[in-house]
């Protein structure tokens, strides 16, 4: 590895000697801002006026490591700055000031997770609960969860109407999506694809039904990545031309409230996420 104080002629002279690539004097200035760190295993980037070109020299690559690291850190910080609950609060405030009650399609994973979300959002939206969970295994569990969802909607009292829509139990679609990722742990790439499968279908339904917004109850779970869910929701919403209602329902004690409501309504609370693989993971943990 070759390090030096960037921006000095002597430094670039040393680099020339090391790599055999000639760096011209007028280039030093710009290079100083773009090249901080050389590795012997690499190549060299030359800047000349407004044009730049890279020269490969003995398969050597020149990295602008510190700059790259800084950008990565900045973008990470920007990502962490998003508080989806605050964004939702802002939108709700705006809807209230306009006295508007938009339509909302909520993808629900199960009755317990939807309980708090329904209690909360039915004050501001006209909701349709969309049950689309082809991941659930076995079929008896699927039936149990869907019946529980319907029962909850019947039993709860809402300010604005809440209706129910069942999606297809597309088991084959889920297994095709999960192929090759069966052994991955919960929270990994298979789950990101699982979120996407369900959110894409919710976005498609929301667009077909001309809903104002769509969202999912999934972010209420401490096991679910709210950041990723929101990113996926926004992306698939754009693809179908319907707005994703950003959210993080575990904020404001949402998860805690869902446990209270589950008790109040006597709901069945499952102890594994839903798919066959998460069931296996649970069994392993029990051993
Ligand atoms: S663990 Fe849960 S989120 Fe992940 S693939 Fe299985 S059902 Fe989907």
py3Dmol code that shows the C-alpha trace and the ligand (Angstrom):
import py3Dmol

protein = """\
ATOM      1  CA  UNK A   1       0.000   0.000   0.000  1.00  0.00           C
ATOM      2  CA  UNK A   2       1.253   3.482  -0.830  1.00  0.00           C
ATOM      3  CA  UNK A   3       0.028   6.501   1.096  1.00  0.00           C
ATOM      4  CA  UNK A   4       1.027  10.123   0.819  1.00  0.00           C
ATOM      5  CA  UNK A   5      -0.161  13.622   1.495  1.00  0.00           C
ATOM      6  CA  UNK A   6      -2.425  14.320  -1.457  1.00  0.00           C
ATOM      7  CA  UNK A   7      -2.021  17.391  -3.583  1.00  0.00           C
ATOM      8  CA  UNK A   8       1.714  17.806  -3.474  1.00  0.00           C
ATOM      9  CA  UNK A   9       3.928  17.480  -6.512  1.00  0.00           C
ATOM     10  CA  UNK A  10       6.357  15.317  -4.601  1.00  0.00           C
ATOM     11  CA  UNK A  11       3.614  12.888  -3.711  1.00  0.00           C
ATOM     12  CA  UNK A  12       2.607  12.452  -7.346  1.00  0.00           C
ATOM     13  CA  UNK A  13       6.236  12.164  -8.356  1.00  0.00           C
ATOM     14  CA  UNK A  14       6.517   9.282  -5.933  1.00  0.00           C
ATOM     15  CA  UNK A  15       3.400   7.728  -7.444  1.00  0.00           C
ATOM     16  CA  UNK A  16       4.908   8.085 -10.899  1.00  0.00           C
ATOM     17  CA  UNK A  17       7.991   6.282  -9.726  1.00  0.00           C
ATOM     18  CA  UNK A  18       5.914   3.573  -8.124  1.00  0.00           C
ATOM     19  CA  UNK A  19       3.489   2.933 -10.998  1.00  0.00           C
ATOM     20  CA  UNK A  20       5.386   4.181 -14.018  1.00  0.00           C
ATOM     21  CA  UNK A  21       2.427   6.330 -15.092  1.00  0.00           C
ATOM     22  CA  UNK A  22       3.257   9.940 -15.858  1.00  0.00           C
ATOM     23  CA  UNK A  23       1.075  12.492 -14.061  1.00  0.00           C
ATOM     24  CA  UNK A  24       1.425  15.943 -15.604  1.00  0.00           C
ATOM     25  CA  UNK A  25       1.891  19.030 -13.475  1.00  0.00           C
ATOM     26  CA  UNK A  26      -1.461  20.759 -14.325  1.00  0.00           C
ATOM     27  CA  UNK A  27      -3.192  17.623 -13.232  1.00  0.00           C
ATOM     28  CA  UNK A  28      -1.942  17.657  -9.631  1.00  0.00           C
ATOM     29  CA  UNK A  29      -4.491  20.127  -8.449  1.00  0.00           C
ATOM     30  CA  UNK A  30      -7.584  18.283  -9.492  1.00  0.00           C
ATOM     31  CA  UNK A  31      -6.114  14.952  -8.673  1.00  0.00           C
ATOM     32  CA  UNK A  32      -5.553  16.155  -5.145  1.00  0.00           C
ATOM     33  CA  UNK A  33      -9.302  16.321  -4.681  1.00  0.00           C
ATOM     34  CA  UNK A  34     -10.008  13.023  -6.286  1.00  0.00           C
ATOM     35  CA  UNK A  35      -7.147  10.732  -5.415  1.00  0.00           C
ATOM     36  CA  UNK A  36      -6.191  10.212  -1.816  1.00  0.00           C
ATOM     37  CA  UNK A  37      -5.023   6.728  -1.582  1.00  0.00           C
ATOM     38  CA  UNK A  38      -3.073   4.401  -3.837  1.00  0.00           C
ATOM     39  CA  UNK A  39      -2.883   0.688  -3.654  1.00  0.00           C
ATOM     40  CA  UNK A  40      -0.139  -1.179  -5.413  1.00  0.00           C
ATOM     41  CA  UNK A  41      -2.606  -3.665  -6.757  1.00  0.00           C
ATOM     42  CA  UNK A  42      -4.344  -1.016  -8.761  1.00  0.00           C
ATOM     43  CA  UNK A  43      -4.643   1.523 -11.587  1.00  0.00           C
ATOM     44  CA  UNK A  44      -4.354   5.261 -11.867  1.00  0.00           C
ATOM     45  CA  UNK A  45      -6.936   7.920 -12.686  1.00  0.00           C
ATOM     46  CA  UNK A  46      -5.692  10.978 -14.523  1.00  0.00           C
ATOM     47  CA  UNK A  47      -7.651  14.194 -14.648  1.00  0.00           C
ATOM     48  CA  UNK A  48      -6.896  16.698 -17.366  1.00  0.00           C
ATOM     49  CA  UNK A  49      -8.926  19.899 -17.597  1.00  0.00           C
ATOM     50  CA  UNK A  50     -12.575  18.938 -17.916  1.00  0.00           C
ATOM     51  CA  UNK A  51     -11.868  15.547 -19.427  1.00  0.00           C
ATOM     52  CA  UNK A  52     -10.714  12.555 -17.491  1.00  0.00           C
ATOM     53  CA  UNK A  53      -9.578   9.117 -18.422  1.00  0.00           C
ATOM     54  CA  UNK A  54      -8.463   6.121 -16.525  1.00  0.00           C
ATOM     55  CA  UNK A  55      -5.351   4.217 -17.382  1.00  0.00           C
ATOM     56  CA  UNK A  56      -4.967   0.637 -16.394  1.00  0.00           C
ATOM     57  CA  UNK A  57      -1.428  -0.172 -15.448  1.00  0.00           C
ATOM     58  CA  UNK A  58      -0.512  -3.735 -14.611  1.00  0.00           C
ATOM     59  CA  UNK A  59      -4.094  -4.295 -13.450  1.00  0.00           C
ATOM     60  CA  UNK A  60      -3.633  -1.657 -10.798  1.00  0.00           C
ATOM     61  CA  UNK A  61      -6.656   0.274  -9.549  1.00  0.00           C
ATOM     62  CA  UNK A  62      -6.599   3.599  -7.887  1.00  0.00           C
ATOM     63  CA  UNK A  63      -9.162   4.078  -5.132  1.00  0.00           C
ATOM     64  CA  UNK A  64     -10.483   7.259  -3.785  1.00  0.00           C
ATOM     65  CA  UNK A  65     -11.114   5.395  -0.566  1.00  0.00           C
ATOM     66  CA  UNK A  66     -11.567   8.147   1.949  1.00  0.00           C
ATOM     67  CA  UNK A  67     -13.954  10.077  -0.282  1.00  0.00           C
ATOM     68  CA  UNK A  68     -15.928   6.922  -0.992  1.00  0.00           C
ATOM     69  CA  UNK A  69     -16.096   6.089   2.713  1.00  0.00           C
ATOM     70  CA  UNK A  70     -17.259   9.599   3.490  1.00  0.00           C
ATOM     71  CA  UNK A  71     -20.045   9.383   0.888  1.00  0.00           C
ATOM     72  CA  UNK A  72     -21.147   6.014   2.246  1.00  0.00           C
ATOM     73  CA  UNK A  73     -21.218   7.432   5.769  1.00  0.00           C
ATOM     74  CA  UNK A  74     -23.210  10.473   4.623  1.00  0.00           C
ATOM     75  CA  UNK A  75     -25.755   8.412   2.737  1.00  0.00           C
ATOM     76  CA  UNK A  76     -26.095   6.095   5.770  1.00  0.00           C
ATOM     77  CA  UNK A  77     -26.719   9.110   7.961  1.00  0.00           C
ATOM     78  CA  UNK A  78     -29.314  10.446   5.515  1.00  0.00           C
ATOM     79  CA  UNK A  79     -31.086   7.091   5.518  1.00  0.00           C
ATOM     80  CA  UNK A  80     -31.106   7.011   9.325  1.00  0.00           C
ATOM     81  CA  UNK A  81     -32.569  10.503   9.464  1.00  0.00           C
ATOM     82  CA  UNK A  82     -35.910   9.436   7.963  1.00  0.00           C
ATOM     83  CA  UNK A  83     -38.522   9.185  10.685  1.00  0.00           C
ATOM     84  CA  UNK A  84     -41.478   7.621   8.927  1.00  0.00           C
ATOM     85  CA  UNK A  85     -43.798   8.097  11.856  1.00  0.00           C
ATOM     86  CA  UNK A  86     -43.139  11.848  11.788  1.00  0.00           C
ATOM     87  CA  UNK A  87     -43.853  11.906   8.053  1.00  0.00           C
ATOM     88  CA  UNK A  88     -47.138  10.143   8.673  1.00  0.00           C
ATOM     89  CA  UNK A  89     -47.990  12.583  11.494  1.00  0.00           C
ATOM     90  CA  UNK A  90     -47.412  15.472   9.097  1.00  0.00           C
ATOM     91  CA  UNK A  91     -49.672  13.981   6.444  1.00  0.00           C
ATOM     92  CA  UNK A  92     -52.448  13.265   8.948  1.00  0.00           C
ATOM     93  CA  UNK A  93     -52.291  16.841  10.192  1.00  0.00           C
ATOM     94  CA  UNK A  94     -52.633  18.078   6.632  1.00  0.00           C
ATOM     95  CA  UNK A  95     -55.603  15.768   5.926  1.00  0.00           C
ATOM     96  CA  UNK A  96     -57.327  17.002   9.058  1.00  0.00           C
ATOM     97  CA  UNK A  97     -56.835  20.633   8.103  1.00  0.00           C
ATOM     98  CA  UNK A  98     -58.338  19.874   4.673  1.00  0.00           C
ATOM     99  CA  UNK A  99     -61.128  17.794   6.280  1.00  0.00           C
ATOM    100  CA  UNK A 100     -60.316  15.017   3.855  1.00  0.00           C
ATOM    101  CA  UNK A 101     -60.816  11.285   4.485  1.00  0.00           C
ATOM    102  CA  UNK A 102     -58.882   9.453   1.774  1.00  0.00           C
ATOM    103  CA  UNK A 103     -59.236   5.795   0.880  1.00  0.00           C
ATOM    104  CA  UNK A 104     -56.485   3.472   2.063  1.00  0.00           C
ATOM    105  CA  UNK A 105     -55.720  -0.140   1.204  1.00  0.00           C
ATOM    106  CA  UNK A 106     -53.847  -1.763   4.093  1.00  0.00           C
ATOM    107  CA  UNK A 107     -51.991  -4.955   3.448  1.00  0.00           C
ATOM    108  CA  UNK A 108     -52.397  -6.940   6.661  1.00  0.00           C
ATOM    109  CA  UNK A 109     -50.171  -9.828   7.716  1.00  0.00           C
ATOM    110  CA  UNK A 110     -52.419 -10.914  10.597  1.00  0.00           C
ATOM    111  CA  UNK A 111     -55.163  -9.756  12.958  1.00  0.00           C
ATOM    112  CA  UNK A 112     -52.916  -8.918  15.961  1.00  0.00           C
ATOM    113  CA  UNK A 113     -50.605  -6.678  13.905  1.00  0.00           C
ATOM    114  CA  UNK A 114     -53.557  -4.999  12.206  1.00  0.00           C
ATOM    115  CA  UNK A 115     -55.388  -4.283  15.484  1.00  0.00           C
ATOM    116  CA  UNK A 116     -53.405  -1.198  16.477  1.00  0.00           C
ATOM    117  CA  UNK A 117     -53.034  -0.027  12.860  1.00  0.00           C
ATOM    118  CA  UNK A 118     -56.801  -0.147  12.378  1.00  0.00           C
ATOM    119  CA  UNK A 119     -57.523   1.563  15.673  1.00  0.00           C
ATOM    120  CA  UNK A 120     -55.086   4.318  14.733  1.00  0.00           C
ATOM    121  CA  UNK A 121     -55.660   4.873  11.006  1.00  0.00           C
ATOM    122  CA  UNK A 122     -59.421   4.363  10.858  1.00  0.00           C
ATOM    123  CA  UNK A 123     -59.724   7.766  12.541  1.00  0.00           C
ATOM    124  CA  UNK A 124     -58.321   9.398   9.397  1.00  0.00           C
ATOM    125  CA  UNK A 125     -58.902   7.023   6.454  1.00  0.00           C
ATOM    126  CA  UNK A 126     -61.586   4.894   4.889  1.00  0.00           C
ATOM    127  CA  UNK A 127     -59.870   1.528   5.010  1.00  0.00           C
ATOM    128  CA  UNK A 128     -59.935  -1.718   3.088  1.00  0.00           C
ATOM    129  CA  UNK A 129     -57.916  -4.485   4.732  1.00  0.00           C
ATOM    130  CA  UNK A 130     -56.176  -6.536   2.059  1.00  0.00           C
ATOM    131  CA  UNK A 131     -55.176 -10.000   3.177  1.00  0.00           C
ATOM    132  CA  UNK A 132     -52.492 -11.268   0.806  1.00  0.00           C
ATOM    133  CA  UNK A 133     -50.005 -13.626   2.443  1.00  0.00           C
ATOM    134  CA  UNK A 134     -49.017 -16.500   0.154  1.00  0.00           C
ATOM    135  CA  UNK A 135     -46.010 -17.077   2.438  1.00  0.00           C
ATOM    136  CA  UNK A 136     -48.081 -18.656   5.212  1.00  0.00           C
ATOM    137  CA  UNK A 137     -47.580 -22.327   5.921  1.00  0.00           C
ATOM    138  CA  UNK A 138     -49.381 -24.672   6.385  1.00  0.00           C
ATOM    139  CA  UNK A 139     -52.736 -24.020   4.789  1.00  0.00           C
ATOM    140  CA  UNK A 140     -54.552 -24.601   8.105  1.00  0.00           C
ATOM    141  CA  UNK A 141     -52.514 -21.719   9.580  1.00  0.00           C
ATOM    142  CA  UNK A 142     -53.476 -19.543   6.616  1.00  0.00           C
ATOM    143  CA  UNK A 143     -57.157 -20.263   7.205  1.00  0.00           C
ATOM    144  CA  UNK A 144     -56.809 -19.607  10.929  1.00  0.00           C
ATOM    145  CA  UNK A 145     -55.163 -16.222  10.361  1.00  0.00           C
ATOM    146  CA  UNK A 146     -57.606 -15.044   7.696  1.00  0.00           C
ATOM    147  CA  UNK A 147     -60.635 -15.975   9.830  1.00  0.00           C
ATOM    148  CA  UNK A 148     -59.119 -14.155  12.782  1.00  0.00           C
ATOM    149  CA  UNK A 149     -58.636 -11.083  10.612  1.00  0.00           C
ATOM    150  CA  UNK A 150     -62.280 -11.082   9.516  1.00  0.00           C
ATOM    151  CA  UNK A 151     -63.474 -11.579  13.087  1.00  0.00           C
ATOM    152  CA  UNK A 152     -61.446  -8.598  14.307  1.00  0.00           C
ATOM    153  CA  UNK A 153     -62.934  -6.315  11.640  1.00  0.00           C
ATOM    154  CA  UNK A 154     -66.408  -7.426  12.687  1.00  0.00           C
ATOM    155  CA  UNK A 155     -65.715  -6.909  16.393  1.00  0.00           C
ATOM    156  CA  UNK A 156     -63.888  -3.577  16.416  1.00  0.00           C
ATOM    157  CA  UNK A 157     -65.652  -0.242  16.315  1.00  0.00           C
ATOM    158  CA  UNK A 158     -64.344   2.300  13.810  1.00  0.00           C
ATOM    159  CA  UNK A 159     -64.910   5.960  13.134  1.00  0.00           C
ATOM    160  CA  UNK A 160     -64.770   5.443   9.340  1.00  0.00           C
ATOM    161  CA  UNK A 161     -65.818   2.269   7.522  1.00  0.00           C
ATOM    162  CA  UNK A 162     -63.389  -0.642   7.323  1.00  0.00           C
ATOM    163  CA  UNK A 163     -63.929  -3.397   4.770  1.00  0.00           C
ATOM    164  CA  UNK A 164     -62.111  -6.586   3.864  1.00  0.00           C
ATOM    165  CA  UNK A 165     -60.585  -7.949   0.659  1.00  0.00           C
ATOM    166  CA  UNK A 166     -58.929 -11.360   0.353  1.00  0.00           C
ATOM    167  CA  UNK A 167     -56.059 -11.856  -2.057  1.00  0.00           C
ATOM    168  CA  UNK A 168     -55.092 -15.139  -3.700  1.00  0.00           C
ATOM    169  CA  UNK A 169     -53.257 -17.777  -1.724  1.00  0.00           C
ATOM    170  CA  UNK A 170     -50.441 -17.856  -4.301  1.00  0.00           C
ATOM    171  CA  UNK A 171     -48.263 -20.464  -2.582  1.00  0.00           C
ATOM    172  CA  UNK A 172     -46.406 -21.334  -5.786  1.00  0.00           C
ATOM    173  CA  UNK A 173     -45.468 -17.693  -6.277  1.00  0.00           C
ATOM    174  CA  UNK A 174     -43.974 -17.558  -2.801  1.00  0.00           C
ATOM    175  CA  UNK A 175     -41.944 -20.750  -3.256  1.00  0.00           C
ATOM    176  CA  UNK A 176     -40.681 -19.583  -6.653  1.00  0.00           C
ATOM    177  CA  UNK A 177     -39.561 -16.330  -5.034  1.00  0.00           C
ATOM    178  CA  UNK A 178     -37.857 -18.108  -2.110  1.00  0.00           C
ATOM    179  CA  UNK A 179     -36.003 -20.637  -4.242  1.00  0.00           C
ATOM    180  CA  UNK A 180     -32.355 -20.860  -3.235  1.00  0.00           C
ATOM    181  CA  UNK A 181     -32.969 -18.799  -0.083  1.00  0.00           C
ATOM    182  CA  UNK A 182     -34.705 -21.480   1.988  1.00  0.00           C
ATOM    183  CA  UNK A 183     -31.900 -21.716   4.530  1.00  0.00           C
ATOM    184  CA  UNK A 184     -31.550 -17.986   5.150  1.00  0.00           C
ATOM    185  CA  UNK A 185     -32.443 -16.593   8.538  1.00  0.00           C
ATOM    186  CA  UNK A 186     -35.475 -14.395   9.151  1.00  0.00           C
ATOM    187  CA  UNK A 187     -34.710 -10.766   8.356  1.00  0.00           C
ATOM    188  CA  UNK A 188     -32.371 -11.596   5.453  1.00  0.00           C
ATOM    189  CA  UNK A 189     -32.713 -11.286   1.660  1.00  0.00           C
ATOM    190  CA  UNK A 190     -35.564 -13.830   1.439  1.00  0.00           C
ATOM    191  CA  UNK A 191     -37.646 -11.627   3.715  1.00  0.00           C
ATOM    192  CA  UNK A 192     -36.946  -8.523   1.620  1.00  0.00           C
ATOM    193  CA  UNK A 193     -38.277 -10.409  -1.405  1.00  0.00           C
ATOM    194  CA  UNK A 194     -41.232 -11.600   0.655  1.00  0.00           C
ATOM    195  CA  UNK A 195     -42.053  -7.993   1.602  1.00  0.00           C
ATOM    196  CA  UNK A 196     -41.792  -7.039  -2.052  1.00  0.00           C
ATOM    197  CA  UNK A 197     -44.040  -9.858  -3.224  1.00  0.00           C
ATOM    198  CA  UNK A 198     -46.799  -8.812  -0.849  1.00  0.00           C
ATOM    199  CA  UNK A 199     -46.384  -5.075  -1.304  1.00  0.00           C
ATOM    200  CA  UNK A 200     -46.358  -5.355  -5.110  1.00  0.00           C
ATOM    201  CA  UNK A 201     -49.672  -7.160  -5.043  1.00  0.00           C
ATOM    202  CA  UNK A 202     -51.059  -4.580  -2.610  1.00  0.00           C
ATOM    203  CA  UNK A 203     -49.897  -1.767  -4.915  1.00  0.00           C
ATOM    204  CA  UNK A 204     -51.487  -3.496  -7.906  1.00  0.00           C
ATOM    205  CA  UNK A 205     -54.793  -3.878  -6.060  1.00  0.00           C
ATOM    206  CA  UNK A 206     -54.678  -0.302  -4.787  1.00  0.00           C
ATOM    207  CA  UNK A 207     -54.089   1.024  -8.303  1.00  0.00           C
ATOM    208  CA  UNK A 208     -56.855  -1.157  -9.753  1.00  0.00           C
ATOM    209  CA  UNK A 209     -59.270  -0.010  -7.023  1.00  0.00           C
ATOM    210  CA  UNK A 210     -58.203   3.648  -7.396  1.00  0.00           C
ATOM    211  CA  UNK A 211     -57.268   3.982  -3.745  1.00  0.00           C
ATOM    212  CA  UNK A 212     -55.596   7.198  -2.616  1.00  0.00           C
ATOM    213  CA  UNK A 213     -52.957   5.314  -0.598  1.00  0.00           C
ATOM    214  CA  UNK A 214     -51.739   1.864   0.306  1.00  0.00           C
ATOM    215  CA  UNK A 215     -49.557   0.595   3.128  1.00  0.00           C
ATOM    216  CA  UNK A 216     -48.790  -2.487   5.221  1.00  0.00           C
ATOM    217  CA  UNK A 217     -49.129  -3.476   8.868  1.00  0.00           C
ATOM    218  CA  UNK A 218     -45.752  -5.249   8.728  1.00  0.00           C
ATOM    219  CA  UNK A 219     -43.718  -2.372  10.167  1.00  0.00           C
ATOM    220  CA  UNK A 220     -45.358  -2.862  13.569  1.00  0.00           C
ATOM    221  CA  UNK A 221     -43.286  -5.955  14.244  1.00  0.00           C
ATOM    222  CA  UNK A 222     -39.926  -5.468  15.974  1.00  0.00           C
ATOM    223  CA  UNK A 223     -38.688  -8.286  13.702  1.00  0.00           C
ATOM    224  CA  UNK A 224     -39.440  -6.307  10.541  1.00  0.00           C
ATOM    225  CA  UNK A 225     -37.206  -3.737   8.910  1.00  0.00           C
ATOM    226  CA  UNK A 226     -39.336  -0.578   8.641  1.00  0.00           C
ATOM    227  CA  UNK A 227     -36.693   1.215   6.574  1.00  0.00           C
ATOM    228  CA  UNK A 228     -36.722  -1.508   3.920  1.00  0.00           C
ATOM    229  CA  UNK A 229     -40.497  -1.823   3.989  1.00  0.00           C
ATOM    230  CA  UNK A 230     -40.884   1.881   3.303  1.00  0.00           C
ATOM    231  CA  UNK A 231     -38.286   1.853   0.554  1.00  0.00           C
ATOM    232  CA  UNK A 232     -39.980  -1.094  -1.150  1.00  0.00           C
ATOM    233  CA  UNK A 233     -43.452   0.373  -0.647  1.00  0.00           C
ATOM    234  CA  UNK A 234     -42.497   3.700  -2.195  1.00  0.00           C
ATOM    235  CA  UNK A 235     -40.771   1.970  -5.123  1.00  0.00           C
ATOM    236  CA  UNK A 236     -43.625  -0.422  -5.993  1.00  0.00           C
ATOM    237  CA  UNK A 237     -46.131   2.388  -5.455  1.00  0.00           C
ATOM    238  CA  UNK A 238     -44.330   4.395  -8.130  1.00  0.00           C
ATOM    239  CA  UNK A 239     -44.384   1.417 -10.460  1.00  0.00           C
ATOM    240  CA  UNK A 240     -48.171   1.126 -10.149  1.00  0.00           C
ATOM    241  CA  UNK A 241     -48.892   4.850  -9.834  1.00  0.00           C
ATOM    242  CA  UNK A 242     -50.329   4.789  -6.313  1.00  0.00           C
ATOM    243  CA  UNK A 243     -48.968   6.531  -3.233  1.00  0.00           C
ATOM    244  CA  UNK A 244     -47.431   4.495  -0.437  1.00  0.00           C
ATOM    245  CA  UNK A 245     -48.357   5.695   3.033  1.00  0.00           C
ATOM    246  CA  UNK A 246     -44.995   5.703   4.795  1.00  0.00           C
ATOM    247  CA  UNK A 247     -45.155   4.467   8.354  1.00  0.00           C
ATOM    248  CA  UNK A 248     -43.417   2.820  11.255  1.00  0.00           C
ATOM    249  CA  UNK A 249     -46.208   1.468  13.394  1.00  0.00           C
ATOM    250  CA  UNK A 250     -43.988   0.285  16.218  1.00  0.00           C
ATOM    251  CA  UNK A 251     -43.406   3.926  17.100  1.00  0.00           C
ATOM    252  CA  UNK A 252     -45.840   5.516  19.566  1.00  0.00           C
ATOM    253  CA  UNK A 253     -45.953   2.169  21.414  1.00  0.00           C
ATOM    254  CA  UNK A 254     -47.821   0.585  18.507  1.00  0.00           C
ATOM    255  CA  UNK A 255     -46.484  -2.899  19.165  1.00  0.00           C
ATOM    256  CA  UNK A 256     -47.377  -2.715  22.865  1.00  0.00           C
ATOM    257  CA  UNK A 257     -50.875  -1.519  22.020  1.00  0.00           C
ATOM    258  CA  UNK A 258     -51.313  -4.390  19.530  1.00  0.00           C
ATOM    259  CA  UNK A 259     -50.625  -6.857  22.378  1.00  0.00           C
ATOM    260  CA  UNK A 260     -53.222  -5.129  24.572  1.00  0.00           C
ATOM    261  CA  UNK A 261     -55.790  -5.165  21.766  1.00  0.00           C
ATOM    262  CA  UNK A 262     -55.061  -8.816  20.994  1.00  0.00           C
ATOM    263  CA  UNK A 263     -55.908  -9.641  24.605  1.00  0.00           C
ATOM    264  CA  UNK A 264     -58.986  -7.449  24.547  1.00  0.00           C
ATOM    265  CA  UNK A 265     -60.350  -9.125  21.396  1.00  0.00           C
ATOM    266  CA  UNK A 266     -59.102 -12.612  22.303  1.00  0.00           C
ATOM    267  CA  UNK A 267     -56.952 -12.897  19.167  1.00  0.00           C
ATOM    268  CA  UNK A 268     -54.813 -15.836  18.238  1.00  0.00           C
ATOM    269  CA  UNK A 269     -51.148 -14.738  18.245  1.00  0.00           C
ATOM    270  CA  UNK A 270     -48.874 -16.974  16.186  1.00  0.00           C
ATOM    271  CA  UNK A 271     -45.301 -17.610  17.348  1.00  0.00           C
ATOM    272  CA  UNK A 272     -43.552 -17.726  13.989  1.00  0.00           C
ATOM    273  CA  UNK A 273     -43.483 -15.251  11.129  1.00  0.00           C
ATOM    274  CA  UNK A 274     -45.464 -17.328   8.661  1.00  0.00           C
ATOM    275  CA  UNK A 275     -43.511 -19.348   6.134  1.00  0.00           C
ATOM    276  CA  UNK A 276     -42.300 -22.917   6.394  1.00  0.00           C
ATOM    277  CA  UNK A 277     -38.722 -21.702   6.856  1.00  0.00           C
ATOM    278  CA  UNK A 278     -39.552 -19.417   9.754  1.00  0.00           C
ATOM    279  CA  UNK A 279     -41.484 -22.289  11.324  1.00  0.00           C
ATOM    280  CA  UNK A 280     -38.349 -24.439  11.093  1.00  0.00           C
ATOM    281  CA  UNK A 281     -36.264 -21.633  12.575  1.00  0.00           C
ATOM    282  CA  UNK A 282     -38.672 -21.442  15.514  1.00  0.00           C
ATOM    283  CA  UNK A 283     -38.474 -25.195  16.038  1.00  0.00           C
ATOM    284  CA  UNK A 284     -34.658 -25.020  16.017  1.00  0.00           C
ATOM    285  CA  UNK A 285     -34.710 -22.288  18.650  1.00  0.00           C
ATOM    286  CA  UNK A 286     -36.991 -24.372  20.850  1.00  0.00           C
ATOM    287  CA  UNK A 287     -34.548 -27.301  20.946  1.00  0.00           C
TER     288      UNK A 287
END
"""
ligand_1 = """\
8
LIG
S -39.621 -15.243 7.620
Fe -41.496 -14.036 7.360
S -40.915 -12.276 6.067
Fe -39.302 -13.838 5.908
S -39.853 -15.038 4.107
Fe -40.738 -16.092 5.869
S -42.801 -15.257 6.047
Fe -41.664 -13.893 4.704
"""
view = py3Dmol.view(width=600, height=400)
view.addModel(protein, "pdb")
view.setStyle({"model": 0}, {"cartoon": {"style": "trace"}})
view.addModel(ligand_1, "xyz")
view.setStyle({"model": 1}, {"stick": {}})
view.zoomTo()
view.show()
